[in-house]
């Protein structure tokens, strides 16, 4: 399986991480999802630079017939396993990526106690053994699962939705951390949160409007949610994540663009996937790769015209991608508007629709 890297990254000038800092009050971090899903707010950063406030059910009216939405239909695994160690202490394993039949990469807590060979019992039917460090994933471990029966079934039964640590309110319905269009076997350690707002009602309205829909997959892991910890953002290392662009999806995108439609990515994972499969002349080449693509200002976008995305954490790779997409400091005025108007931030928060800097409207 090939690995896609950003060839411009090593040649670029320094990019201070504090350029992507802003004050996010704790009270603005959404702790619970809104009901219904499509009642979330939607900020439209218009192609001409204007900002307008909407609700998510307005999305079809903000798009044009012939436009195409591209979503990440990965399914989230119940990846957080809570158990007990040999001494009876509480321990936690967050499964990231499945390596083979019984081995995964994972984050473990408390790391100082879970040394190589340590074992965590998750109920009576499943145990996790720490097998060693995960190559290429600093801080992550390789773990081996042993259980009575199908491992994925046991994970689904005993695990919890892998909510990010800034969400402290228990989730009453685990399906609220899953998109309504998730497909295939569970594979992600976090949700592609821009897709959480969609409902059958919105899908029907999009179809009536003549807006297309297609899907690809990126299995969300450390590459998406690992924080930037270096002072020069360009030296941040993206962990590899598996992504797949089906031939039918590539053909649908190509046809939409040929017909004058705009391609709108539902989330940053879709942007990274499409930009990992596009060549220098804008042609998409379907397949499966392991991508380490880190999109920073100066990146030449070849496959995406619009982006539907939630509001991201300060100093995150997702915010850096948004800055690259909008161009200049445009992201800052958008976020200032969202903060001033009471938008909810992060995974269970509201969202924005924006357009590539300089793209025709």
Buried (B, 14 or more C-beta within 10 A) or exposed (E): EEEBBBEEBEEBEEBEBEBBEEEBEEEBBBBEBBEEBBBBBBBBBEBEEEBEBBBBBBBBEBBBEBBBBBBBBBBBBBBBBBBBBEEEEEBBBBBBBBBEEBBBBBBBEEEEEBEEEBBBBBBEBBBBBBBEBBEEBEEBBBBBBEBEEEBBEBBEBBBBBBBBEBBEEEBEEBEBBBBBBBEEEBBBBBBBBBBBBBBEEBBEBBEEBEBBBBBBBBBBBBBBBBEBEEEEBBBBBBBBBBBBBBEEBBEBBBEBBEEEBBBBBBBBBBBBBBBBBBEEEEEBEBBEBBBBBBBBBBBEBBBBBBBBBBBBBBBBBBBBBBBBBBBEEBBBBBBEBBBEEEBBBBBBBBBBBBBBBEBEE
